[in-house]
């Protein structure tokens, strides 16, 4: 490199250098359509994307195509949603962090009911679901950087898996249904539990630890790779089934909160972006586990 060019690059403002880094994502829903509480993206069998806090807190939005979002439902009372997942009955499960609930939305009538309630929860944050409809809920206490982990049976019975953890946040079942992944945002750790025959997490081991930035929502692809929203880093990291960092996709915004696979082939990743109130998207190599799981479930949500 010519010495004058090298000097010019050294003097270039940091922000300009950062802007020149390759961005992998595009806007699917632009700034301010959702609130800064946008979270919990999930895609149904018809390709419709859902996320919480459309236009105002306490709602769930429905995104039918790029740039086209509308209200699906307003949650009752002062409930506010975070994580979303579909179960095999086609119900949309909602982590209600205000009232210590997991709610269920009937996608035909749009009636909202309480699927599970546990007063000992701090604030259920993200949820994952197994192929047998066992639900797992992370439960952070942001005030003291601690957290809990819960398992919920298909009938709504709540069991405490572990307390005294770090700030539990993203949670996901492995593609082969053998493990549960849980991350701790402040501690930057990803843990892996073995799932027993009843779907209860056992034998926790450290799967991966990051050196900087926060961790948020997670999803697996069909190859067992784990995609993690890296809050503050402005990236989505991909870990192999062995816990090795394979790559990071760079986003337009800096504060991704969660990810979901969708598209006709399950290879489109949607990323909810706090601060922007937007949803970004990019293409990935393999379909998502959720896309595969939705095809296995016998019922489809209504359009």
C-alpha positions as CSV (number, residue, x, y, z in Angstrom):
1,X,0.0,0.0,0.0
2,X,1.3,3.5,-0.9
3,X,2.5,5.3,2.3
4,X,0.2,8.3,1.6
5,X,-2.8,6.1,1.3
6,X,-1.8,4.3,4.6
7,X,-1.6,7.6,6.4
8,X,-4.9,8.8,5.0
9,X,-6.6,5.6,6.3
10,X,-5.1,6.0,9.7
11,X,-6.5,9.5,9.9
12,X,-9.9,8.5,8.7
13,X,-12.6,8.9,11.4
14,X,-13.5,5.6,13.1
15,X,-17.2,6.0,12.3
16,X,-16.5,6.3,8.6
17,X,-14.3,3.1,8.7
18,X,-17.1,1.3,10.5
19,X,-19.6,2.3,7.9
20,X,-17.4,0.7,5.2
21,X,-17.6,-2.7,6.9
22,X,-19.8,-5.0,4.8
23,X,-23.4,-5.2,5.9
24,X,-25.1,-8.6,5.3
25,X,-28.7,-7.5,6.1
26,X,-31.4,-5.4,4.5
27,X,-34.5,-3.8,6.1
28,X,-37.6,-5.9,6.0
29,X,-39.6,-3.5,8.2
30,X,-38.2,0.0,8.6
31,X,-37.6,2.1,11.7
32,X,-40.4,2.9,14.1
33,X,-43.0,0.5,12.8
34,X,-42.5,-1.5,15.9
35,X,-41.6,0.0,19.3
36,X,-38.1,-0.4,20.8
37,X,-39.5,-3.5,22.5
38,X,-39.7,-5.4,19.2
39,X,-38.9,-9.0,20.0
40,X,-40.0,-12.6,19.6
41,X,-40.0,-13.1,15.8
42,X,-41.7,-16.3,14.6
43,X,-42.9,-17.5,11.2
44,X,-46.0,-19.7,10.6
45,X,-46.6,-22.3,7.9
46,X,-48.0,-19.6,5.6
47,X,-44.9,-17.5,5.7
48,X,-46.4,-14.8,7.9
49,X,-43.9,-13.2,10.4
50,X,-45.1,-12.2,13.8
51,X,-43.3,-10.0,16.4
52,X,-44.3,-8.3,19.6
53,X,-45.0,-4.6,20.2
54,X,-46.3,-3.4,16.9
55,X,-46.8,0.4,17.0
56,X,-47.4,0.3,20.8
57,X,-46.3,-1.9,23.8
58,X,-48.6,-4.8,24.6
59,X,-49.4,-5.8,21.0
60,X,-48.4,-8.5,18.5
61,X,-47.8,-7.5,14.9
62,X,-48.3,-9.5,11.7
63,X,-46.0,-9.0,8.8
64,X,-47.4,-10.4,5.5
65,X,-44.7,-9.1,3.2
66,X,-41.7,-6.8,3.1
67,X,-42.8,-3.5,4.5
68,X,-46.3,-4.6,5.2
69,X,-47.2,-4.9,8.9
70,X,-50.5,-4.7,10.7
71,X,-51.9,-5.4,14.2
72,X,-52.7,-9.0,15.0
73,X,-53.9,-8.7,18.5
74,X,-53.6,-6.4,21.6
75,X,-52.9,-8.5,24.7
76,X,-55.3,-8.2,27.6
77,X,-54.8,-5.8,30.5
78,X,-51.2,-4.6,31.0
79,X,-49.6,-7.7,29.6
80,X,-46.5,-7.2,27.4
81,X,-45.1,-9.9,25.2
82,X,-41.5,-10.9,24.6
83,X,-40.7,-14.4,23.2
84,X,-43.1,-16.1,20.7
85,X,-43.4,-19.7,19.6
86,X,-46.0,-21.8,17.9
87,X,-47.0,-25.2,19.4
88,X,-48.3,-28.2,17.5
89,X,-51.9,-27.1,18.0
90,X,-51.2,-23.9,16.1
91,X,-51.5,-21.7,19.2
92,X,-49.1,-18.7,19.4
93,X,-47.4,-18.9,22.8
94,X,-46.4,-15.5,24.3
95,X,-44.0,-14.9,27.1
96,X,-45.8,-12.2,29.1
97,X,-43.0,-10.7,31.3
98,X,-45.3,-8.3,33.2
99,X,-47.7,-10.8,34.7
100,X,-45.5,-13.9,35.0
101,X,-47.4,-15.7,32.3
102,X,-47.0,-17.7,29.1
103,X,-50.1,-16.7,27.2
104,X,-51.7,-18.6,24.3
105,X,-53.3,-16.9,21.3
106,X,-55.9,-18.9,19.3
107,X,-55.0,-18.0,15.8
108,X,-58.6,-18.6,14.5
109,X,-60.6,-16.6,17.1
110,X,-57.6,-14.4,18.3
111,X,-58.8,-15.1,21.9
112,X,-55.9,-14.9,24.4
113,X,-55.8,-17.2,27.4
114,X,-53.3,-18.0,30.1
115,X,-51.3,-21.2,29.2
116,X,-49.1,-21.1,32.3
117,X,-48.7,-18.9,35.3
118,X,-46.0,-18.9,37.9
119,X,-45.7,-16.1,40.5
120,X,-42.1,-17.1,41.3
121,X,-41.0,-16.0,37.8
122,X,-39.1,-12.7,37.6
123,X,-40.2,-11.9,34.1
124,X,-40.4,-14.7,31.5
125,X,-38.4,-13.5,28.6
126,X,-37.7,-15.9,25.7
127,X,-39.3,-19.3,25.1
128,X,-38.3,-22.4,23.2
129,X,-40.4,-25.5,22.3
130,X,-39.6,-29.1,21.7
131,X,-41.1,-31.4,19.1
132,X,-43.2,-32.9,21.9
133,X,-44.5,-29.4,23.0
134,X,-42.4,-29.0,26.1
135,X,-41.8,-25.3,26.5
136,X,-38.7,-23.8,28.1
137,X,-38.7,-20.2,29.4
138,X,-35.7,-18.0,30.4
139,X,-36.4,-15.8,33.3
140,X,-33.9,-13.0,33.9
141,X,-33.8,-10.6,36.9
142,X,-32.0,-7.6,35.3
143,X,-31.8,-5.8,38.7
144,X,-29.1,-8.1,40.0
145,X,-27.9,-9.8,36.8
146,X,-29.3,-13.2,37.9
147,X,-31.9,-15.5,36.3
148,X,-33.8,-18.7,36.3
149,X,-34.9,-21.4,33.8
150,X,-38.3,-23.1,33.7
151,X,-39.8,-26.1,31.9
152,X,-43.5,-26.1,31.1
153,X,-45.4,-29.3,30.2
154,X,-47.9,-29.4,27.2
155,X,-50.6,-29.1,29.8
156,X,-49.2,-25.9,31.3
157,X,-47.5,-27.4,34.4
158,X,-44.5,-25.3,35.4
159,X,-41.3,-26.8,36.8
160,X,-38.2,-24.8,38.0
161,X,-35.1,-26.2,36.3
162,X,-32.5,-24.0,37.9
163,X,-32.3,-20.8,39.9
164,X,-29.3,-18.7,40.8
165,X,-28.1,-18.4,37.2
166,X,-26.8,-15.4,35.3
167,X,-29.1,-13.2,33.3
168,X,-30.9,-16.0,31.3
169,X,-32.1,-14.8,28.0
170,X,-31.9,-16.7,24.7
171,X,-33.1,-20.3,24.7
172,X,-33.4,-23.0,22.0
173,X,-33.8,-26.7,21.6
174,X,-31.1,-28.5,19.5
175,X,-32.1,-29.8,16.1
176,X,-31.7,-33.4,17.2
177,X,-33.9,-32.7,20.3
178,X,-31.1,-33.9,22.5
179,X,-30.1,-30.6,24.1
180,X,-31.3,-27.3,25.4
181,X,-29.2,-24.1,24.9
182,X,-29.6,-21.2,27.3
183,X,-27.5,-18.0,27.2
184,X,-26.7,-15.4,29.9
185,X,-26.6,-11.9,28.5
186,X,-24.4,-10.1,31.0
187,X,-22.1,-13.1,31.6
188,X,-21.8,-13.7,27.8
189,X,-22.1,-17.5,28.4
190,X,-24.0,-20.1,26.4
191,X,-24.9,-23.2,28.4
192,X,-25.9,-26.6,27.0
193,X,-28.2,-29.1,28.9
194,X,-28.9,-32.7,28.1
195,X,-32.6,-33.4,27.7
196,X,-33.9,-36.6,29.4
197,X,-36.7,-38.8,28.1
198,X,-39.3,-36.4,29.7
199,X,-37.7,-33.3,28.2
200,X,-36.2,-32.1,31.5
201,X,-32.8,-30.4,31.2
202,X,-29.9,-32.1,33.0
203,X,-26.1,-32.1,33.2
204,X,-25.3,-28.4,32.3
205,X,-22.0,-27.7,30.5
206,X,-20.5,-24.5,29.2
207,X,-21.0,-24.5,25.4
208,X,-19.3,-21.2,24.4
209,X,-18.2,-17.9,26.0
210,X,-17.9,-14.6,24.2
211,X,-15.4,-11.9,25.2
212,X,-17.6,-8.9,24.7
213,X,-21.1,-7.5,24.0
214,X,-24.4,-9.0,25.1
215,X,-26.4,-12.1,24.0
216,X,-30.1,-12.3,23.2
217,X,-32.4,-14.6,21.2
218,X,-31.2,-17.8,19.6
219,X,-32.3,-20.3,16.9
220,X,-30.9,-23.5,15.4
221,X,-30.7,-24.4,11.7
222,X,-31.3,-27.9,10.4
223,X,-27.6,-28.7,10.6
224,X,-27.5,-28.0,14.3
225,X,-25.8,-24.6,14.1
226,X,-26.9,-22.1,16.6
227,X,-27.6,-18.5,15.5
228,X,-27.3,-15.9,18.3
229,X,-28.3,-12.2,18.3
230,X,-25.3,-10.3,19.7
231,X,-26.8,-7.3,21.4
232,X,-24.5,-4.2,21.1
233,X,-22.2,-5.9,18.6
234,X,-24.7,-5.5,15.7
235,X,-24.1,-9.1,14.5
236,X,-25.7,-12.5,14.5
237,X,-23.1,-15.1,15.5
238,X,-23.2,-18.7,14.3
239,X,-21.9,-21.5,16.5
240,X,-21.3,-25.1,15.3
241,X,-22.8,-28.1,17.1
242,X,-19.3,-28.3,18.8
243,X,-19.5,-24.8,20.1
244,X,-17.1,-23.3,17.6
245,X,-17.7,-19.8,16.2
246,X,-18.2,-20.3,12.4
247,X,-19.0,-16.7,11.4
248,X,-20.8,-13.5,12.3
249,X,-23.3,-11.7,10.0
250,X,-23.1,-7.9,10.3
251,X,-26.4,-6.0,10.7
252,X,-27.3,-2.4,10.0
253,X,-28.3,-1.7,13.6
254,X,-26.3,-2.5,16.7
255,X,-29.0,-4.0,19.0
256,X,-30.5,-7.2,17.7
257,X,-32.9,-8.8,20.1
258,X,-33.9,-12.1,18.4
259,X,-33.9,-14.1,15.2
260,X,-36.3,-16.3,13.3
261,X,-36.1,-18.5,10.2
262,X,-38.6,-18.2,7.4
263,X,-39.1,-17.8,3.7
264,X,-40.3,-20.4,1.2
265,X,-37.2,-22.6,1.9
266,X,-36.6,-21.7,5.5
267,X,-33.3,-19.9,4.7
268,X,-34.3,-16.3,5.3
269,X,-33.3,-15.0,8.7
270,X,-35.4,-12.2,10.3
271,X,-33.8,-10.1,13.1
272,X,-35.7,-7.8,15.4
273,X,-33.8,-4.6,16.2
274,X,-34.2,-2.7,19.4
275,X,-33.6,1.1,19.2
276,X,-34.6,1.0,15.5
277,X,-38.0,-0.6,16.1
278,X,-37.3,-2.4,12.8
279,X,-36.8,-5.9,11.4
280,X,-33.8,-6.7,9.3
281,X,-33.3,-9.8,7.1
282,X,-30.6,-11.8,5.2
283,X,-30.2,-15.2,3.6
284,X,-28.4,-18.1,5.2
285,X,-27.0,-21.4,4.0
286,X,-29.4,-23.8,5.8
287,X,-33.1,-23.8,6.7
288,X,-34.1,-23.2,10.3
289,X,-35.1,-25.9,12.8
290,X,-38.4,-24.0,13.4
291,X,-39.2,-24.3,9.6
292,X,-38.7,-28.0,9.8
293,X,-40.6,-28.3,13.1
294,X,-43.6,-26.3,11.6
295,X,-43.8,-28.8,8.8
296,X,-43.9,-31.7,11.3
297,X,-46.7,-30.1,13.3
298,X,-50.1,-31.4,12.1
299,X,-52.0,-28.0,12.3
300,X,-51.3,-24.8,10.6
301,X,-52.0,-21.4,12.0
302,X,-54.7,-19.3,10.2
303,X,-53.4,-16.7,7.6
